[in-house]
Amino acid sequence: MSLARQGVSFLMVGLGLLTADWAVFVVLTALGTPAPVANVLGRITGALLGFWANGRFTFGTPDATRLGPHRFLRFLAMWLPLTVLSTLLVTLVEAKLGLQMAWLAKPAVEACLAVISFVVSRHWVYR
């Protein structure tokens, strides 16, 4: 599979996942949920969709998906530290600059982490 095709697919899937993740984060924090909890719940929403979509479309082929428990465990091993880092950064922004700035910062944080996620997904998770 070409790097360009996978990159475009990962980007398209990722935009949908980011939208879902960010929407959950914004709604929950607007309702009073602490930013760290809301961030983890948003990322869980994105992860549930993302593992399947990337295994099926981004890294899969028309005749074979790249899913299964072994890959899911690898996905979790990647997702957990990225979620910790995301939560620390978003919480730091919220503490220093306020909730609205955390709402704005979250997409930027997730975009930076997506680069790491793509490389690890391509070479390890969905291999």
Summary of the structure (lengths in Angstrom):
residues: 127
radius of gyration: 14.8
end to end distance: 11.4
largest distance: 49.2
contacts: 382
relative contact order: 0.15
helix: 85%
strand: 2%
